[in-house]
Amino acid sequence: MLIDEIDKADPDVPNNLLVPLGSLQFTVPEVPKPITADPDPERYPLIVITTNEER
């Protein structure tokens, strides 16, 4: 997963990502059930977050 230039997002976005990234689960209003990543450490998702340090 790539989260590009997080520093340009609303200030509450980084904090709001802590629970979904920590639990490997998030919800999408249009999808009836939560989306969950595989908890197997060998298949753990790679998450890359970039910033330009503008804030």
CNS distance restraints for C-alpha pairs under 8 A (distance, minus, plus):
assign (resid   1 and name CA) (resid  45 and name CA) 7.21 0.50 0.50
assign (resid   1 and name CA) (resid  46 and name CA) 6.18 0.50 0.50
assign (resid   1 and name CA) (resid  47 and name CA) 4.80 0.50 0.50
assign (resid   1 and name CA) (resid  48 and name CA) 6.26 0.50 0.50
assign (resid   2 and name CA) (resid  47 and name CA) 6.00 0.50 0.50
assign (resid   2 and name CA) (resid  48 and name CA) 4.93 0.50 0.50
assign (resid   2 and name CA) (resid  49 and name CA) 6.01 0.50 0.50
assign (resid   2 and name CA) (resid  50 and name CA) 7.96 0.50 0.50
assign (resid   3 and name CA) (resid  47 and name CA) 7.63 0.50 0.50
assign (resid   3 and name CA) (resid  48 and name CA) 6.19 0.50 0.50
assign (resid   3 and name CA) (resid  49 and name CA) 4.72 0.50 0.50
assign (resid   3 and name CA) (resid  50 and name CA) 6.43 0.50 0.50
assign (resid   4 and name CA) (resid  48 and name CA) 7.89 0.50 0.50
assign (resid   4 and name CA) (resid  49 and name CA) 5.80 0.50 0.50
assign (resid   4 and name CA) (resid  50 and name CA) 4.91 0.50 0.50
assign (resid   4 and name CA) (resid  51 and name CA) 6.83 0.50 0.50
assign (resid   5 and name CA) (resid   9 and name CA) 7.53 0.50 0.50
assign (resid   5 and name CA) (resid  49 and name CA) 7.23 0.50 0.50
assign (resid   5 and name CA) (resid  50 and name CA) 4.93 0.50 0.50
assign (resid   5 and name CA) (resid  51 and name CA) 4.28 0.50 0.50
assign (resid   5 and name CA) (resid  52 and name CA) 6.24 0.50 0.50
assign (resid   6 and name CA) (resid  13 and name CA) 7.88 0.50 0.50
assign (resid   6 and name CA) (resid  14 and name CA) 7.25 0.50 0.50
assign (resid   6 and name CA) (resid  49 and name CA) 6.88 0.50 0.50
assign (resid   6 and name CA) (resid  50 and name CA) 6.28 0.50 0.50
assign (resid   6 and name CA) (resid  51 and name CA) 5.56 0.50 0.50
assign (resid   7 and name CA) (resid  11 and name CA) 7.89 0.50 0.50
assign (resid   7 and name CA) (resid  51 and name CA) 5.47 0.50 0.50
assign (resid   7 and name CA) (resid  52 and name CA) 6.73 0.50 0.50
assign (resid   7 and name CA) (resid  53 and name CA) 6.30 0.50 0.50
assign (resid   7 and name CA) (resid  54 and name CA) 6.28 0.50 0.50
assign (resid   7 and name CA) (resid  55 and name CA) 6.06 0.50 0.50
assign (resid   8 and name CA) (resid  51 and name CA) 7.99 0.50 0.50
assign (resid   8 and name CA) (resid  54 and name CA) 7.35 0.50 0.50
assign (resid   8 and name CA) (resid  55 and name CA) 7.78 0.50 0.50
assign (resid   9 and name CA) (resid  13 and name CA) 6.36 0.50 0.50
assign (resid  12 and name CA) (resid  16 and name CA) 6.10 0.50 0.50
assign (resid  13 and name CA) (resid  17 and name CA) 6.27 0.50 0.50
assign (resid  14 and name CA) (resid  18 and name CA) 6.95 0.50 0.50
assign (resid  16 and name CA) (resid  20 and name CA) 7.80 0.50 0.50
assign (resid  17 and name CA) (resid  21 and name CA) 5.98 0.50 0.50
assign (resid  18 and name CA) (resid  22 and name CA) 5.92 0.50 0.50
assign (resid  19 and name CA) (resid  23 and name CA) 5.94 0.50 0.50
assign (resid  20 and name CA) (resid  24 and name CA) 5.55 0.50 0.50
assign (resid  20 and name CA) (resid  25 and name CA) 5.16 0.50 0.50
assign (resid  20 and name CA) (resid  26 and name CA) 5.31 0.50 0.50
assign (resid  21 and name CA) (resid  25 and name CA) 6.99 0.50 0.50
assign (resid  24 and name CA) (resid  36 and name CA) 5.76 0.50 0.50
assign (resid  24 and name CA) (resid  37 and name CA) 5.32 0.50 0.50
assign (resid  24 and name CA) (resid  38 and name CA) 7.87 0.50 0.50
assign (resid  24 and name CA) (resid  39 and name CA) 7.55 0.50 0.50
assign (resid  25 and name CA) (resid  34 and name CA) 6.55 0.50 0.50
assign (resid  25 and name CA) (resid  35 and name CA) 5.54 0.50 0.50
assign (resid  25 and name CA) (resid  36 and name CA) 4.31 0.50 0.50
assign (resid  25 and name CA) (resid  37 and name CA) 6.36 0.50 0.50
assign (resid  26 and name CA) (resid  34 and name CA) 5.69 0.50 0.50
assign (resid  26 and name CA) (resid  35 and name CA) 5.43 0.50 0.50
assign (resid  26 and name CA) (resid  36 and name CA) 6.68 0.50 0.50
assign (resid  27 and name CA) (resid  31 and name CA) 7.39 0.50 0.50
assign (resid  27 and name CA) (resid  33 and name CA) 7.10 0.50 0.50
assign (resid  27 and name CA) (resid  34 and name CA) 4.62 0.50 0.50
assign (resid  27 and name CA) (resid  35 and name CA) 5.98 0.50 0.50
assign (resid  28 and name CA) (resid  32 and name CA) 7.90 0.50 0.50
assign (resid  28 and name CA) (resid  34 and name CA) 7.05 0.50 0.50
assign (resid  28 and name CA) (resid  35 and name CA) 7.74 0.50 0.50
assign (resid  37 and name CA) (resid  44 and name CA) 7.65 0.50 0.50
assign (resid  37 and name CA) (resid  45 and name CA) 7.48 0.50 0.50
assign (resid  38 and name CA) (resid  43 and name CA) 6.59 0.50 0.50
assign (resid  38 and name CA) (resid  44 and name CA) 6.64 0.50 0.50
assign (resid  39 and name CA) (resid  43 and name CA) 7.31 0.50 0.50
assign (resid  39 and name CA) (resid  44 and name CA) 6.34 0.50 0.50
assign (resid  40 and name CA) (resid  44 and name CA) 6.07 0.50 0.50
